[in-house]
Amino acid sequence: MRWSSFPAGPAALAGLVATLTGCVTLGERTATATRPVSPSPSIAAELTPPDLPPRVQPALPEALLEPGATFTLSQVVDIALSTSPVTRQAWRQARAAAAQAGARWAAYYPRLDLIASGSRGQQSPDGREVAPSATWGPAATLSYLLLDFGGRAANAADAHHALLAADWSHEATIQSTVLAVQETYFSYQNAKAQTEAARAAVKQAETALEVAAGRHDVGVATIADVLQARTALSQARFNLAAAEGQVLTLRGALATAMGLPADLPFDVGSLPGEPPLDTVSSAVEPLITQALRRRPDLNASREQAAKAAAKVRSVRSEGLPVISLTASANRTFYEPVLYDHGRDNWTARVLVSYPLFAGFENTQNLRKASEDEAAAQAQSEGLEQQIVLQVWTAYYRLRTAVEQVRAARDLLASAEQSEQVALGRYKEGVGSILDLLTAETALARARAQEIQARADYFIAGARLTHAVGAAVVADTAIVTEERQP
């Protein structure tokens, strides 16, 4: 192809510029055709909501989509982790950090550029004769950094620590998601059990009303006994309605935590009746040690501090000499041909550059990097103290939950016996309706406390597991043993 075959001249250039200008103008008019603005502070602008994309529901086994399907805790957590946008975002950020780390390693490889150039012009050597000429040809340029006194290595270390921090942050996000799902899961089980306890209280209140009405019919009880029993029954039904509403609310919350529609017809198992109270560790110090070694958010903070230290080395290297190698080769063609059709040229050189003075920029950048490193280190130390407190608090909350479960069971046993005695005494005409209703109220409260104590135990166990950094999910047990690396 000859260079003269390309269109040239003022007319062609003007046409090309007009075409490009027209495209830009059309784009601007399209972008600014509609500018909705509110006429006053009290009136909203007239905006058209965008079309929503179709909702994509996660693929679930058919058995779990059948009405009345029961999810285990492990299934709930697996679904939540696979559908959660939070964990997906953290994962994408880790992948981006990996790509950035790979890009930093490019400085260890030579750089090769291929260039093609061409030019056309005209000269008038004697002021009258016009001599058009053209040159074109390919060229290759090679450059390689030989030595920069640690800057290249510091930049690679900076990106490497950023990648590790992103990976640890991803794991921390996973563990936080697991904890949130576990808390909602056990809260939902607690609400279901509380509903069953409320139904039992309604049955007891109905029994008390039947007994009071029977005694009134035979003339051995007053109408006051019937009214008091009826009032207690109404209160029990009120409590049952509130408990049933709480069940539906928490079931929707659990479905949302799983990334599923709130109206999905599913269920989970019942709150375990026999918590493994003897599986709790007998000492808190090993758990603290594990947390300081394994907590992903703490490790992410440590990697951020190491990243800041690498940044200091990188900034320091900017004030040191740089030795690099450059080489280039090209072939140039001429028209009209002067001596020969083309010429080959090449050059190679070693460059040494040393920044003597840049307005104290490097000094200030180094000072800033050093302060950022100190701040990152202080943040890591502060987080370490918080984690120790979290483990300490979670451990003793779990120990307290164990004792509360045992005390609640004793309280429930005593309340059941008291209610039976009060009912028997009232049937025999020895006790009063007030004693019976008081015993039934105490029994209902004892049932609710025992259920709440069991739920608190499982939630406390999940929080302790999260506090020590052990991503363990157990359906019926609290696991606090250290996970092997």
HUGI-V58051 format. One record per residue. PHI is phi in whole degrees, 0 to 359 (none if undefined). Layout:
# HUGI-V58051
PHI / PHI
This chain:
# HUGI-V58051
none / 270 / 299 / 291 / 283 / 283 / 295 / 216 / 111 / 299 / 295 / 295 / 296 / 295 / 295 / 296 / 296 / 295 / 296 / 296 / 295 / 296 / 296 / 295 / 297 / 297 / 296 / 294 / 295 / 295 / 288 / 246 / 295 / 237 / 231 / 290 / 227 / 293 / 286 / 205 / 297 / 265 / 238 / 282 / 292 / 278 / 242 / 260 / 300 / 290 / 292 / 279 / 289 / 296 / 286 / 253 / 273 / 295 / 283 / 239 / 302 / 301 / 296 / 277 / 264 / 286 / 302 / 84 / 295 / 246 / 263 / 272 / 297 / 298 / 295 / 300 / 294 / 300 / 295 / 297 / 292 / 279 / 246 / 290 / 291 / 292 / 293 / 294 / 296 / 297 / 294 / 296 / 295 / 294 / 294 / 296 / 295 / 295 / 296 / 295 / 297 / 295 / 294 / 294 / 285 / 298 / 293 / 275 / 247 / 290 / 249 / 237 / 240 / 252 / 234 / 238 / 224 / 202 / 212 / 217 / 201 / 215 / 230 / 234 / 300 / 255 / 90 / 239 / 277 / 260 / 239 / 292 / 212 / 214 / 226 / 199 / 161 / 269 / 211 / 232 / 234 / 243 / 224 / 211 / 277 / 275 / 204 / 225 / 57 / 98 / 293 / 296 / 294 / 294 / 294 / 293 / 294 / 303 / 292 / 295 / 293 / 295 / 295 / 297 / 296 / 293 / 295 / 294 / 294 / 297 / 295 / 297 / 295 / 299 / 294 / 294 / 295 / 299 / 298 / 298 / 292 / 297 / 299 / 292 / 298 / 289 / 295 / 293 / 298 / 298 / 296 / 297 / 294 / 295 / 294 / 297 / 295 / 293 / 295 / 297 / 294 / 295 / 297 / 296 / 295 / 295 / 297 / 297 / 293 / 297 / 295 / 295 / 294 / 295 / 293 / 291 / 296 / 268 / 83 / 254 / 219 / 271 / 294 / 297 / 299 / 295 / 293 / 295 / 293 / 293 / 297 / 296 / 294 / 298 / 295 / 295 / 292 / 299 / 296 / 295 / 298 / 295 / 295 / 294 / 295 / 294 / 299 / 295 / 296 / 289 / 294 / 296 / 295 / 292 / 298 / 294 / 298 / 275 / 79 / 244 / 298 / 295 / 265 / 294 / 282 / 219 / 209 / 235 / 292 / 280 / 297 / 305 / 277 / 234 / 297 / 284 / 290 / 268 / 269 / 285 / 299 / 272 / 221 / 268 / 299 / 298 / 291 / 296 / 299 / 297 / 297 / 293 / 266 / 248 / 302 / 293 / 292 / 291 / 295 / 296 / 295 / 295 / 293 / 295 / 294 / 295 / 297 / 295 / 294 / 295 / 296 / 298 / 295 / 294 / 294 / 298 / 291 / 293 / 263 / 250 / 296 / 231 / 246 / 220 / 243 / 229 / 213 / 214 / 216 / 210 / 231 / 244 / 252 / 238 / 213 / 284 / 292 / 269 / 252 / 215 / 291 / 202 / 228 / 254 / 224 / 208 / 216 / 214 / 204 / 251 / 249 / 237 / 240 / 222 / 285 / 280 / 206 / 225 / 68 / 62 / 296 / 295 / 297 / 290 / 296 / 293 / 296 / 297 / 297 / 294 / 292 / 297 / 296 / 297 / 294 / 295 / 294 / 295 / 297 / 296 / 294 / 295 / 295 / 299 / 295 / 296 / 293 / 301 / 296 / 298 / 295 / 301 / 294 / 295 / 296 / 284 / 292 / 292 / 299 / 296 / 297 / 298 / 294 / 292 / 298 / 295 / 294 / 294 / 293 / 298 / 296 / 295 / 297 / 293 / 293 / 296 / 296 / 297 / 293 / 296 / 295 / 296 / 295 / 296 / 296 / 290 / 298 / 278 / 84 / 269 / 267 / 256 / 294 / 294 / 297 / 294 / 294 / 296 / 294 / 292 / 297 / 296 / 292 / 298 / 294 / 295 / 298 / 297 / 293 / 294 / 295 / 297 / 296 / 295 / 296 / 298 / 297 / 292 / 293 / 296 / 295 / 296 / 291 / 293 / 300 / 292 / 295 / 273 / 79 / 259 / 280 / 243 / 242 / 237 / 285 / 226 / 216 / 261 / 247 / 237 / 289 / 286 / 279 / 285 / 289
